[in-house]
């Protein structure tokens, strides 16, 4: 009986109300932060899949063994091959470092490809990359 009377007295004094409200506020903040970080993690994972253009990437400085690709085909996995290297180009006696990326028809596996005529220009969603070089063909910038 005495503990209940002391609890009631402390509650009327405002000390327990302050502690209880601080506890509720702390639990609310922790829950909100946990929810925010969960959503942020999901968004970053989705963006990383789009950036990679795939869910998994197999990287090698040498050609990939054909047994790996055959096994992926047997398991029904979609795949796209990419060759990427750095080089230098020249036009009108000006030199520029470039990163060249050659992809096959299956690229991108995740997301969509946007092509623009200039680095600052608006991008257009493309169903596939540009065709192989033809006379009069000018390169596009990829976003």
The first five atom37 places (N, CA, C, CB, O) and aatype in JSON, in Angstrom:
{
  "aatype": [20, 20, 20, 20, 20, 20, 20, 20, 20, 20, 20, 20, 20, 20, 20, 20, 20, 20, 20, 20, 20, 20, 20, 20, 20, 20, 20, 20, 20, 20, 20, 20, 20, 20, 20, 20, 20, 20, 20, 20, 20, 20, 20, 20, 20, 20, 20, 20, 20, 20, 20, 20, 20, 20, 20, 20, 20, 20, 20, 20, 20, 20, 20, 20, 20, 20, 20, 20, 20, 20, 20, 20, 20, 20, 20, 20, 20, 20, 20, 20, 20, 20, 20, 20, 20, 20, 20, 20, 20, 20, 20, 20, 20, 20, 20, 20, 20, 20, 20, 20, 20, 20, 20, 20, 20, 20, 20, 20, 20, 20, 20, 20, 20, 20, 20, 20, 20, 20, 20, 20, 20, 20, 20, 20, 20, 20, 20, 20, 20, 20, 20, 20, 20, 20, 20, 20, 20, 20, 20, 20, 20, 20, 20],
  "atom_mask": [
    [1, 1, 1, 1, 1],
    [1, 1, 1, 1, 1],
    [1, 1, 1, 1, 1],
    [1, 1, 1, 1, 1],
    [1, 1, 1, 1, 1],
    [1, 1, 1, 1, 1],
    [1, 1, 1, 1, 1],
    [1, 1, 1, 1, 1],
    [1, 1, 1, 1, 1],
    [1, 1, 1, 1, 1],
    [1, 1, 1, 1, 1],
    [1, 1, 1, 1, 1],
    [1, 1, 1, 1, 1],
    [1, 1, 1, 1, 1],
    [1, 1, 1, 1, 1],
    [1, 1, 1, 1, 1],
    [1, 1, 1, 1, 1],
    [1, 1, 1, 1, 1],
    [1, 1, 1, 1, 1],
    [1, 1, 1, 1, 1],
    [1, 1, 1, 1, 1],
    [1, 1, 1, 1, 1],
    [1, 1, 1, 1, 1],
    [1, 1, 1, 1, 1],
    [1, 1, 1, 1, 1],
    [1, 1, 1, 1, 1],
    [1, 1, 1, 1, 1],
    [1, 1, 1, 1, 1],
    [1, 1, 1, 1, 1],
    [1, 1, 1, 1, 1],
    [1, 1, 1, 1, 1],
    [1, 1, 1, 1, 1],
    [1, 1, 1, 1, 1],
    [1, 1, 1, 1, 1],
    [1, 1, 1, 1, 1],
    [1, 1, 1, 1, 1],
    [1, 1, 1, 1, 1],
    [1, 1, 1, 1, 1],
    [1, 1, 1, 1, 1],
    [1, 1, 1, 1, 1],
    [1, 1, 1, 1, 1],
    [1, 1, 1, 1, 1],
    [1, 1, 1, 1, 1],
    [1, 1, 1, 1, 1],
    [1, 1, 1, 1, 1],
    [1, 1, 1, 1, 1],
    [1, 1, 1, 1, 1],
    [1, 1, 1, 1, 1],
    [1, 1, 1, 1, 1],
    [1, 1, 1, 1, 1],
    [1, 1, 1, 1, 1],
    [1, 1, 1, 1, 1],
    [1, 1, 1, 1, 1],
    [1, 1, 1, 1, 1],
    [1, 1, 1, 1, 1],
    [1, 1, 1, 1, 1],
    [1, 1, 1, 1, 1],
    [1, 1, 1, 1, 1],
    [1, 1, 1, 1, 1],
    [1, 1, 1, 1, 1],
    [1, 1, 1, 1, 1],
    [1, 1, 1, 1, 1],
    [1, 1, 1, 1, 1],
    [1, 1, 1, 1, 1],
    [1, 1, 1, 1, 1],
    [1, 1, 1, 1, 1],
    [1, 1, 1, 1, 1],
    [1, 1, 1, 1, 1],
    [1, 1, 1, 1, 1],
    [1, 1, 1, 1, 1],
    [1, 1, 1, 1, 1],
    [1, 1, 1, 1, 1],
    [1, 1, 1, 1, 1],
    [1, 1, 1, 1, 1],
    [1, 1, 1, 1, 1],
    [1, 1, 1, 1, 1],
    [1, 1, 1, 1, 1],
    [1, 1, 1, 1, 1],
    [1, 1, 1, 1, 1],
    [1, 1, 1, 1, 1],
    [1, 1, 1, 1, 1],
    [1, 1, 1, 1, 1],
    [1, 1, 1, 1, 1],
    [1, 1, 1, 1, 1],
    [1, 1, 1, 1, 1],
    [1, 1, 1, 1, 1],
    [1, 1, 1, 1, 1],
    [1, 1, 1, 1, 1],
    [1, 1, 1, 1, 1],
    [1, 1, 1, 1, 1],
    [1, 1, 1, 1, 1],
    [1, 1, 1, 1, 1],
    [1, 1, 1, 1, 1],
    [1, 1, 1, 1, 1],
    [1, 1, 1, 1, 1],
    [1, 1, 1, 1, 1],
    [1, 1, 1, 1, 1],
    [1, 1, 1, 1, 1],
    [1, 1, 1, 1, 1],
    [1, 1, 1, 1, 1],
    [1, 1, 1, 1, 1],
    [1, 1, 1, 1, 1],
    [1, 1, 1, 1, 1],
    [1, 1, 1, 1, 1],
    [1, 1, 1, 1, 1],
    [1, 1, 1, 1, 1],
    [1, 1, 1, 1, 1],
    [1, 1, 1, 1, 1],
    [1, 1, 1, 1, 1],
    [1, 1, 1, 1, 1],
    [1, 1, 1, 1, 1],
    [1, 1, 1, 1, 1],
    [1, 1, 1, 1, 1],
    [1, 1, 1, 1, 1],
    [1, 1, 1, 1, 1],
    [1, 1, 1, 1, 1],
    [1, 1, 1, 1, 1],
    [1, 1, 1, 1, 1],
    [1, 1, 1, 1, 1],
    [1, 1, 1, 1, 1],
    [1, 1, 1, 1, 1],
    [1, 1, 1, 1, 1],
    [1, 1, 1, 1, 1],
    [1, 1, 1, 1, 1],
    [1, 1, 1, 1, 1],
    [1, 1, 1, 1, 1],
    [1, 1, 1, 1, 1],
    [1, 1, 1, 1, 1],
    [1, 1, 1, 1, 1],
    [1, 1, 1, 1, 1],
    [1, 1, 1, 1, 1],
    [1, 1, 1, 1, 1],
    [1, 1, 1, 1, 1],
    [1, 1, 1, 1, 1],
    [1, 1, 1, 1, 1],
    [1, 1, 1, 1, 1],
    [1, 1, 1, 1, 1],
    [1, 1, 1, 1, 1],
    [1, 1, 1, 1, 1],
    [1, 1, 1, 1, 1],
    [1, 1, 1, 1, 1],
    [1, 1, 1, 1, 1],
    [1, 1, 1, 1, 1]
  ],
  "atom_positions": [
    [[0.82, -1.2, 0.0], [0.0, 0.0, 0.0], [0.86, 1.26, 0.0], [-0.93, 0.0, 1.2], [0.55, 2.24, -0.68]],
    [[1.94, 1.22, 0.76], [2.82, 2.38, 0.83], [3.45, 2.7, -0.54], [3.92, 2.15, 1.87], [3.51, 3.87, -0.92]],
    [[3.92, 1.68, -1.29], [4.49, 2.01, -2.6], [3.49, 2.7, -3.53], [5.0, 0.76, -3.27], [3.87, 3.6, -4.28]],
    [[2.22, 2.31, -3.48], [1.22, 2.96, -4.32], [1.01, 4.41, -3.91], [-0.1, 2.2, -4.26], [0.88, 5.28, -4.77]],
    [[0.99, 4.67, -2.61], [0.82, 6.05, -2.13], [2.0, 6.91, -2.55], [0.66, 6.08, -0.59], [1.83, 8.05, -2.96]],
    [[3.22, 6.35, -2.46], [4.4, 7.11, -2.86], [4.4, 7.36, -4.38], [5.69, 6.36, -2.44], [4.78, 8.44, -4.84]],
    [[3.98, 6.37, -5.15], [3.88, 6.53, -6.59], [2.88, 7.62, -6.95], [3.48, 5.2, -7.24], [3.16, 8.47, -7.8]],
    [[1.73, 7.59, -6.31], [0.7, 8.59, -6.58], [1.2, 9.99, -6.18], [-0.6, 8.24, -5.81], [0.95, 10.95, -6.9]],
    [[1.9, 10.1, -5.06], [2.41, 11.4, -4.61], [3.45, 11.93, -5.6], [3.03, 11.26, -3.19], [3.44, 13.11, -5.94]],
    [[4.36, 11.04, -6.06], [5.37, 11.48, -7.02], [4.73, 11.85, -8.36], [6.41, 10.37, -7.22], [5.19, 12.77, -9.04]],
    [[3.69, 11.14, -8.73], [3.0, 11.46, -9.98], [2.37, 12.86, -9.9], [1.93, 10.4, -10.3], [2.46, 13.64, -10.85]],
    [[1.73, 13.17, -8.76], [1.13, 14.49, -8.59], [2.19, 15.58, -8.52], [0.27, 14.52, -7.33], [1.94, 16.72, -8.92]],
    [[3.36, 15.25, -8.03], [4.44, 16.23, -7.93], [5.04, 16.57, -9.29], [5.52, 15.71, -7.02], [5.72, 17.59, -9.42]],
    [[4.8, 15.74, -10.31], [5.27, 16.04, -11.66], [6.58, 15.36, -12.01], [5.43, 17.51, -11.82], [7.0, 15.4, -13.17]],
    [[7.25, 14.74, -11.04], [8.53, 14.12, -11.34], [8.36, 12.9, -12.25], [9.23, 13.71, -10.04], [9.09, 12.76, -13.22]],
    [[7.43, 12.05, -11.95], [7.2, 10.86, -12.76], [6.62, 11.22, -14.13], [6.26, 9.91, -12.04], [6.93, 10.56, -15.12]],
    [[5.81, 12.25, -14.18], [5.26, 12.68, -15.48], [6.39, 13.13, -16.4], [4.23, 13.81, -15.3], [6.37, 12.86, -17.6]],
    [[7.37, 13.83, -15.84], [8.5, 14.29, -16.63], [9.33, 13.1, -17.11], [9.36, 15.26, -15.81], [9.75, 13.07, -18.27]],
    [[9.57, 12.14, -16.25], [10.34, 10.95, -16.61], [9.58, 10.14, -17.67], [10.63, 10.09, -15.36], [10.18, 9.67, -18.63]],
    [[8.28, 9.98, -17.48], [7.48, 9.21, -18.44], [7.46, 9.89, -19.8], [6.05, 9.03, -17.92], [7.59, 9.21, -20.82]],
    [[7.3, 11.21, -19.84], [7.28, 11.91, -21.13], [8.66, 11.85, -21.79], [6.85, 13.38, -20.94], [8.73, 11.74, -23.02]],
    [[9.74, 11.91, -21.02], [11.09, 11.78, -21.59], [11.29, 10.38, -22.16], [12.16, 12.07, -20.51], [11.92, 10.23, -23.21]],
    [[10.76, 9.37, -21.5], [10.86, 7.99, -21.99], [10.08, 7.81, -23.28], [10.37, 7.01, -20.92], [10.57, 7.18, -24.22]],
    [[8.88, 8.35, -23.33], [8.07, 8.27, -24.55], [8.76, 9.0, -25.7], [6.65, 8.87, -24.31], [8.79, 8.5, -26.83]],
    [[9.32, 10.17, -25.42], [10.03, 10.93, -26.44], [11.26, 10.16, -26.95], [10.46, 12.29, -25.89], [11.51, 10.14, -28.15]],
    [[12.01, 9.53, -26.06], [13.19, 8.77, -26.45], [12.81, 7.57, -27.32], [13.95, 8.3, -25.21], [13.46, 7.32, -28.33]],
    [[11.77, 6.84, -26.93], [11.33, 5.68, -27.72], [10.84, 6.13, -29.09], [10.22, 4.91, -26.98], [11.13, 5.48, -30.09]],
    [[10.12, 7.24, -29.15], [9.64, 7.77, -30.42], [10.8, 8.16, -31.33], [8.74, 8.98, -30.18], [10.78, 7.85, -32.52]],
    [[11.81, 8.83, -30.77], [12.97, 9.22, -31.57], [13.72, 8.01, -32.1], [13.92, 10.09, -30.74], [14.1, 7.99, -33.28]],
    [[13.94, 7.01, -31.27], [14.66, 5.81, -31.71], [13.87, 5.09, -32.8], [14.92, 4.86, -30.51], [14.46, 4.62, -33.77]],
    [[12.57, 5.0, -32.65], [11.73, 4.35, -33.65], [11.76, 5.12, -34.97], [10.28, 4.23, -33.14], [11.87, 4.52, -36.03]],
    [[11.67, 6.43, -34.91], [11.7, 7.25, -36.12], [13.04, 7.13, -36.82], [11.41, 8.73, -35.78], [13.09, 7.03, -38.05]],
    [[14.13, 7.14, -36.08], [15.46, 7.01, -36.68], [15.62, 5.63, -37.31], [16.56, 7.25, -35.63], [16.17, 5.52, -38.41]],
    [[15.16, 4.6, -36.64], [15.25, 3.24, -37.19], [14.45, 3.13, -38.48], [14.75, 2.2, -36.16], [14.92, 2.53, -39.45]],
    [[13.26, 3.7, -38.5], [12.43, 3.68, -39.71], [13.1, 4.46, -40.84], [11.02, 4.26, -39.42], [13.12, 4.0, -41.98]],
    [[13.66, 5.62, -40.54], [14.33, 6.45, -41.54], [15.55, 5.72, -42.12], [14.76, 7.79, -40.93], [15.73, 5.72, -43.34]],
    [[16.37, 5.12, -41.27], [17.56, 4.42, -41.77], [17.18, 3.2, -42.6], [18.46, 4.01, -40.61], [17.87, 2.87, -43.56]],
    [[16.09, 2.53, -42.24], [15.63, 1.39, -43.04], [15.22, 1.84, -44.43], [14.45, 0.68, -42.33], [15.59, 1.21, -45.42]],
    [[14.47, 2.91, -44.52], [14.04, 3.43, -45.82], [15.23, 3.94, -46.62], [13.02, 4.56, -45.65], [15.28, 3.75, -47.84]],
    [[16.18, 4.58, -45.96], [17.37, 5.07, -46.64], [18.21, 3.91, -47.18], [18.21, 5.93, -45.69], [18.73, 3.99, -48.3]],
    [[18.33, 2.85, -46.4], [19.07, 1.67, -46.85], [18.41, 1.05, -48.07], [19.17, 0.64, -45.73], [19.1, 0.7, -49.04]],
    [[17.1, 0.92, -48.05], [16.38, 0.36, -49.2], [16.56, 1.22, -50.44], [14.89, 0.21, -48.88], [16.78, 0.7, -51.54]],
    [[16.47, 2.54, -50.27], [16.64, 3.44, -51.41], [18.06, 3.36, -51.98], [16.32, 4.89, -51.0], [18.24, 3.36, -53.2]],
    [[19.05, 3.28, -51.11], [20.43, 3.19, -51.59], [20.69, 1.86, -52.29], [21.41, 3.35, -50.42], [21.41, 1.82, -53.29]],
    [[20.1, 0.78, -51.79], [20.25, -0.51, -52.47], [19.64, -0.46, -53.86], [19.61, -1.63, -51.65], [20.22, -0.97, -54.81]],
    [[18.47, 0.15, -53.98], [17.82, 0.26, -55.28], [18.64, 1.12, -56.23], [16.41, 0.85, -55.14], [18.79, 0.78, -57.4]],
    [[19.18, 2.23, -55.73], [20.01, 3.09, -56.57], [21.3, 2.38, -56.98], [20.35, 4.38, -55.83], [21.76, 2.54, -58.11]],
    [[21.87, 1.59, -56.08], [23.1, 0.89, -56.43], [22.84, -0.15, -57.51], [23.72, 0.23, -55.19], [23.69, -0.38, -58.37]],
    [[21.67, -0.8, -57.47], [21.33, -1.76, -58.53], [21.22, -1.05, -59.87], [20.02, -2.48, -58.2], [21.68, -1.58, -60.89]],
    [[20.63, 0.12, -59.87], [20.5, 0.88, -61.11], [21.87, 1.35, -61.58], [19.57, 2.08, -60.92], [22.15, 1.32, -62.78]],
    [[22.72, 1.78, -60.65], [24.05, 2.24, -61.02], [24.87, 1.1, -61.61], [24.77, 2.82, -59.8], [25.58, 1.29, -62.6]],
    [[24.77, -0.08, -61.02], [25.5, -1.23, -61.54], [24.85, -1.8, -62.8], [25.58, -2.31, -60.48], [25.5, -2.49, -63.58]],
    [[23.57, -1.5, -62.99], [22.77, -2.03, -64.11], [22.57, -3.53, -63.98], [23.44, -1.7, -65.45], [22.28, -4.2, -64.97]],
    [[22.71, -4.06, -62.77], [22.53, -5.49, -62.53], [22.43, -5.72, -61.03], [23.68, -6.32, -63.14], [22.72, -4.84, -60.22]],
    [[22.01, -6.94, -60.66], [21.95, -7.29, -59.25], [23.28, -7.86, -58.76], [20.83, -8.29, -59.0], [23.64, -7.7, -57.59]],
    [[24.0, -8.52, -59.63], [25.32, -9.08, -59.3], [26.27, -8.77, -60.44], [25.23, -10.63, -59.05], [25.86, -8.71, -61.61]],
    [[27.53, -8.57, -60.11], [28.54, -8.24, -61.12], [29.71, -9.18, -60.95], [28.98, -6.77, -61.01], [30.21, -9.37, -59.84]],
    [[30.15, -9.77, -62.04], [31.35, -10.6, -62.07], [32.4, -9.81, -62.85], [31.07, -12.02, -62.73], [32.24, -9.58, -64.05]],
    [[33.47, -9.39, -62.17], [34.5, -8.56, -62.78], [35.79, -9.34, -62.92], [34.73, -7.3, -61.95], [36.17, -10.11, -62.04]],
    [[36.46, -9.13, -64.05], [37.73, -9.8, -64.27], [38.54, -8.98, -65.27], [37.52, -11.25, -64.77], [37.99, -8.36, -66.18]],
    [[39.87, -9.0, -65.1], [40.73, -8.33, -66.07], [40.97, -9.22, -67.29], [42.07, -7.95, -65.41], [41.54, -8.77, -68.29]],
    [[40.55, -10.46, -67.19], [40.68, -11.42, -68.3], [39.28, -11.86, -68.73], [41.55, -12.65, -67.89], [38.32, -11.69, -67.97]],
    [[39.15, -12.41, -69.92], [37.82, -12.89, -70.34], [37.29, -13.94, -69.35], [37.89, -13.5, -71.77], [38.03, -14.77, -68.83]],
    [[35.99, -13.88, -69.1], [35.35, -14.8, -68.16], [35.28, -16.18, -68.8], [33.93, -14.3, -67.76], [34.97, -16.32, -69.98]],
    [[35.56, -17.2, -68.01], [35.51, -18.58, -68.49], [34.1, -18.88, -69.01], [35.91, -19.58, -67.38], [33.11, -18.57, -68.35]],
    [[34.02, -19.49, -70.18], [32.72, -19.77, -70.79], [31.88, -20.72, -69.94], [32.91, -20.37, -72.19], [30.66, -20.73, -70.06]],
    [[32.51, -21.52, -69.08], [31.75, -22.42, -68.2], [30.86, -21.62, -67.24], [32.71, -23.33, -67.4], [29.75, -22.05, -66.93]],
    [[31.35, -20.47, -66.78], [30.53, -19.61, -65.9], [29.29, -19.12, -66.64], [31.37, -18.4, -65.38], [28.18, -19.15, -66.1]],
    [[29.5, -18.67, -67.87], [28.38, -18.14, -68.64], [27.38, -19.24, -68.99], [28.89, -17.47, -69.91], [26.17, -19.0, -68.98]],
    [[27.87, -20.42, -69.31], [26.98, -21.55, -69.61], [26.17, -21.95, -68.38], [27.78, -22.75, -70.12], [24.98, -22.24, -68.49]],
    [[26.8, -21.96, -67.22], [26.1, -22.29, -65.98], [25.01, -21.25, -65.68], [27.08, -22.38, -64.8], [23.92, -21.6, -65.23]],
    [[25.31, -19.98, -65.93], [24.31, -18.92, -65.74], [23.13, -19.12, -66.7], [24.95, -17.53, -65.96], [21.98, -18.91, -66.32]],
    [[23.42, -19.52, -67.94], [22.35, -19.8, -68.9], [21.48, -20.96, -68.43], [22.93, -20.12, -70.29], [20.26, -20.91, -68.54]],
    [[22.11, -22.01, -67.91], [21.37, -23.18, -67.43], [20.42, -22.8, -66.29], [22.33, -24.28, -66.96], [19.32, -23.34, -66.18]],
    [[20.87, -21.86, -65.46], [20.05, -21.44, -64.32], [19.04, -20.37, -64.69], [20.93, -20.93, -63.2], [18.28, -19.9, -63.84]],
    [[19.02, -19.97, -65.95], [18.04, -18.99, -66.42], [18.36, -17.56, -66.0], [16.69, -19.35, -65.9], [17.45, -16.72, -65.94]],
    [[19.61, -17.26, -65.73], [20.0, -15.91, -65.32], [20.21, -15.02, -66.55], [21.28, -15.95, -64.46], [20.83, -15.43, -67.53]],
    [[19.69, -13.81, -66.47], [19.94, -12.85, -67.53], [21.37, -12.35, -67.37], [18.91, -11.67, -67.51], [21.85, -12.2, -66.24]],
    [[22.04, -12.08, -68.48], [23.4, -11.6, -68.39], [23.7, -10.63, -69.53], [24.38, -12.76, -68.41], [23.09, -10.69, -70.6]],
    [[24.64, -9.77, -69.26], [25.12, -8.82, -70.26], [26.62, -8.7, -70.07], [24.42, -7.41, -70.13], [27.12, -8.67, -68.95]],
    [[27.33, -8.64, -71.17], [28.78, -8.51, -71.1], [29.17, -7.07, -71.38], [29.47, -9.48, -72.09], [28.6, -6.4, -72.24]],
    [[30.18, -6.61, -70.63], [30.65, -5.24, -70.73], [32.17, -5.26, -70.82], [30.17, -4.37, -69.52], [32.83, -6.02, -70.1]],
    [[32.72, -4.44, -71.69], [34.16, -4.22, -71.75], [34.37, -2.73, -71.51], [34.8, -4.69, -73.14], [33.76, -1.9, -72.18]],
    [[35.22, -2.4, -70.54], [35.43, -1.0, -70.18], [36.92, -0.73, -70.06], [34.69, -0.65, -68.86], [37.66, -1.52, -69.48]],
    [[37.36, 0.4, -70.63], [38.77, 0.78, -70.54], [38.9, 2.29, -70.69], [39.61, 0.05, -71.63], [37.99, 2.95, -71.18]],
    [[40.02, 2.81, -70.26], [40.31, 4.24, -70.39], [41.24, 4.44, -71.58], [40.95, 4.82, -69.1], [42.08, 3.59, -71.87]],
    [[41.09, 5.57, -72.25], [41.9, 5.85, -73.42], [41.98, 7.35, -73.62], [41.33, 5.14, -74.67], [41.54, 8.13, -72.77]],
    [[42.53, 7.75, -74.75], [42.61, 9.16, -75.09], [42.15, 9.31, -76.53], [44.07, 9.72, -74.89], [42.49, 8.5, -77.4]],
    [[41.38, 10.34, -76.78], [40.92, 10.62, -78.13], [41.43, 12.01, -78.54], [39.36, 10.55, -78.24], [41.79, 12.83, -77.7]],
    [[41.45, 12.24, -79.85], [41.86, 13.57, -80.32], [40.91, 14.0, -81.41], [43.33, 13.58, -80.83], [40.47, 13.19, -82.24]],
    [[40.6, 15.27, -81.41], [39.77, 15.87, -82.45], [40.2, 17.33, -82.57], [38.23, 15.75, -82.13], [40.32, 18.03, -81.57]],
    [[40.44, 17.77, -83.79], [40.87, 19.16, -84.04], [42.1, 19.53, -83.22], [39.73, 20.14, -83.74], [42.17, 20.61, -82.63]],
    [[43.07, 18.63, -83.17], [44.33, 18.83, -82.43], [44.11, 19.02, -80.93], [45.07, 20.02, -82.99], [44.97, 19.6, -80.27]],
    [[43.0, 18.56, -80.38], [42.73, 18.6, -78.95], [42.66, 17.16, -78.43], [41.4, 19.37, -78.64], [42.05, 16.3, -79.07]],
    [[43.28, 16.91, -77.3], [43.27, 15.58, -76.71], [42.37, 15.56, -75.49], [44.69, 15.14, -76.35], [42.28, 16.54, -74.75]],
    [[41.71, 14.43, -75.29], [40.79, 14.29, -74.16], [40.86, 12.86, -73.63], [39.33, 14.65, -74.58], [40.82, 11.91, -74.41]],
    [[40.97, 12.72, -72.29], [40.88, 11.39, -71.69], [39.42, 10.96, -71.7], [41.46, 11.39, -70.23], [38.52, 11.76, -71.44]],
    [[39.18, 9.69, -71.99], [37.82, 9.17, -72.03], [37.77, 7.8, -71.36], [37.3, 9.07, -73.48], [38.78, 7.11, -71.26]],
    [[36.61, 7.44, -70.93], [36.34, 6.1, -70.44], [35.39, 5.45, -71.44], [35.72, 6.11, -68.98], [34.27, 5.92, -71.64]],
    [[35.84, 4.39, -72.07], [35.05, 3.72, -73.11], [34.37, 2.51, -72.48], [35.96, 3.29, -74.31], [34.99, 1.73, -71.76]],
    [[33.09, 2.37, -72.77], [32.32, 1.24, -72.24], [31.54, 0.63, -73.39], [31.36, 1.69, -71.09], [30.67, 1.27, -73.98]],
    [[31.86, -0.61, -73.72], [31.15, -1.34, -74.77], [30.27, -2.39, -74.11], [32.15, -1.99, -75.79], [30.73, -3.15, -73.26]],
    [[29.0, -2.42, -74.5], [28.04, -3.34, -73.89], [27.34, -4.14, -74.98], [27.0, -2.58, -73.03], [27.3, -3.73, -76.14]],
    [[26.78, -5.28, -74.59], [26.02, -6.06, -75.57], [24.54, -5.72, -75.48], [26.24, -7.58, -75.35], [24.15, -4.83, -74.73]],
    [[23.72, -6.42, -76.26], [22.29, -6.1, -76.37], [21.53, -6.21, -75.06], [21.65, -7.0, -77.39], [20.52, -5.53, -74.89]],
    [[21.98, -7.05, -74.14], [21.25, -7.25, -72.9], [21.39, -6.15, -71.87], [21.67, -8.52, -72.3], [20.72, -6.18, -70.85]],
    [[22.26, -5.17, -72.12], [22.53, -4.1, -71.15], [21.47, -3.02, -71.25], [23.93, -3.49, -71.38], [21.09, -2.69, -72.37]],
    [[20.97, -2.44, -70.17], [21.16, -2.76, -68.77], [20.17, -3.82, -68.31], [21.01, -1.51, -67.91], [19.05, -3.89, -68.83]],
    [[20.56, -4.64, -67.37], [19.67, -5.66, -66.82], [18.69, -5.05, -65.84], [20.48, -6.77, -66.14], [17.57, -5.54, -65.7]],
    [[19.09, -3.99, -65.15], [18.25, -3.29, -64.19], [18.29, -1.8, -64.55], [18.73, -3.53, -62.7], [19.36, -1.28, -64.89]],
    [[17.18, -1.12, -64.48], [17.13, 0.3, -64.79], [16.91, 0.53, -66.27], [18.42, 0.99, -64.34], [16.47, -0.36, -66.99]],
    [[17.21, 1.74, -66.7], [17.02, 2.08, -68.09], [18.18, 2.94, -68.58], [15.68, 2.82, -68.3], [18.87, 3.58, -67.78]],
    [[18.39, 2.95, -69.86], [19.49, 3.67, -70.49], [18.97, 5.0, -70.99], [20.11, 2.84, -71.65], [17.94, 5.07, -71.67]],
    [[19.69, 6.08, -70.64], [19.34, 7.41, -71.13], [20.47, 7.92, -72.01], [19.06, 8.4, -69.95], [21.64, 7.78, -71.67]],
    [[20.1, 8.51, -73.15], [21.09, 9.04, -74.09], [20.79, 10.51, -74.33], [21.08, 8.23, -75.45], [19.63, 10.9, -74.46]],
    [[21.85, 11.32, -74.38], [21.68, 12.73, -74.72], [22.71, 13.13, -75.75], [21.79, 13.62, -73.46], [23.74, 12.46, -75.88]],
    [[22.46, 14.18, -76.47], [23.36, 14.65, -77.52], [24.54, 15.44, -76.94], [22.6, 15.52, -78.52], [25.57, 15.58, -77.6]],
    [[24.41, 15.96, -75.72], [25.49, 16.7, -75.08], [25.48, 16.38, -73.59], [25.35, 18.24, -75.33], [24.46, 15.93, -73.06]],
    [[26.59, 16.61, -72.89], [26.62, 16.3, -71.46], [25.58, 17.08, -70.65], [27.99, 16.58, -70.9], [25.07, 16.57, -69.65]],
    [[25.26, 18.3, -71.07], [24.29, 19.11, -70.33], [22.87, 18.93, -70.81], [24.66, 20.56, -70.42], [21.92, 19.35, -70.14]],
    [[22.7, 18.31, -71.97], [21.38, 18.2, -72.6], [20.46, 17.23, -71.88], [21.54, 17.77, -74.02], [20.91, 16.41, -71.08]],
    [[19.18, 17.34, -72.18], [18.22, 16.41, -71.56], [18.41, 15.0, -72.1], [16.78, 16.89, -71.81], [18.72, 14.81, -73.28]],
    [[18.21, 14.03, -71.25], [18.35, 12.64, -71.66], [17.04, 12.06, -72.14], [18.88, 11.81, -70.51], [15.96, 12.45, -71.68]],
    [[17.15, 11.15, -73.07], [15.98, 10.44, -73.59], [16.16, 8.96, -73.26], [15.81, 10.65, -75.13], [17.25, 8.42, -73.41]],
    [[15.09, 8.32, -72.81], [15.16, 6.89, -72.51], [15.28, 6.13, -73.81], [13.91, 6.43, -71.7], [14.49, 6.32, -74.74]],
    [[16.29, 5.27, -73.88], [16.54, 4.49, -75.09], [16.26, 3.02, -74.83], [18.0, 4.69, -75.58], [16.65, 2.5, -73.78]],
    [[15.6, 2.33, -75.75], [15.35, 0.9, -75.55], [16.63, 0.08, -75.62], [14.36, 0.4, -76.58], [16.69, -1.01, -75.06]],
    [[17.65, 0.6, -76.31], [18.94, -0.07, -76.41], [19.98, 0.98, -76.76], [18.92, -1.21, -77.49], [19.63, 2.13, -77.02]],
    [[21.23, 0.61, -76.75], [22.3, 1.53, -77.08], [22.31, 1.9, -78.55], [23.63, 0.93, -76.71], [21.54, 1.34, -79.33]],
    [[23.17, 2.84, -78.93], [23.22, 3.22, -80.34], [23.77, 2.08, -81.18], [24.09, 4.48, -80.52], [24.46, 1.2, -80.66]],
    [[23.46, 2.09, -82.48], [23.97, 1.02, -83.34], [25.49, 1.13, -83.49], [23.3, 1.07, -84.74], [26.09, 2.14, -83.12]],
    [[26.1, 0.07, -84.04], [27.53, 0.13, -84.31], [27.82, 1.31, -85.23], [28.04, -1.2, -84.95], [26.94, 1.79, -85.94]],
    [[29.06, 1.77, -85.2], [29.44, 2.96, -85.95], [29.13, 2.79, -87.44], [30.93, 3.26, -85.75], [29.44, 1.77, -88.04]],
    [[28.52, 3.81, -88.0], [28.18, 3.85, -89.42], [28.67, 5.19, -89.97], [26.63, 3.67, -89.66], [28.89, 6.12, -89.19]],
    [[28.85, 5.33, -91.26], [29.25, 6.62, -91.82], [28.26, 7.71, -91.44], [29.38, 6.54, -93.36], [27.05, 7.54, -91.58]],
    [[28.78, 8.82, -90.96], [27.93, 9.93, -90.55], [27.39, 9.82, -89.14], [26.79, 10.05, -91.5], [26.67, 10.71, -88.68]],
    [[27.73, 8.74, -88.43], [27.24, 8.54, -87.07], [28.09, 9.35, -86.12], [27.26, 7.04, -86.68], [29.31, 9.31, -86.2]],
    [[27.46, 10.08, -85.22], [28.21, 10.84, -84.23], [27.94, 10.24, -82.86], [27.83, 12.35, -84.26], [26.8, 9.85, -82.58]],
    [[28.95, 10.15, -82.0], [28.76, 9.51, -80.7], [27.81, 10.31, -79.82], [30.1, 9.33, -79.99], [27.71, 11.53, -79.94]],
    [[27.14, 9.62, -78.95], [26.24, 10.25, -77.97], [26.87, 10.13, -76.6], [24.82, 9.59, -77.98], [27.72, 9.28, -76.38]],
    [[26.47, 10.98, -75.7], [26.92, 10.91, -74.33], [25.9, 10.11, -73.54], [27.13, 12.33, -73.71], [24.7, 10.29, -73.74]],
    [[26.36, 9.24, -72.67], [25.47, 8.39, -71.89], [25.38, 8.89, -70.48], [25.94, 6.95, -71.91], [26.39, 9.23, -69.87]],
    [[24.17, 8.94, -69.96], [23.94, 9.37, -68.59], [23.89, 8.18, -67.68], [22.67, 10.18, -68.47], [23.71, 8.34, -66.47]]
  ]
}
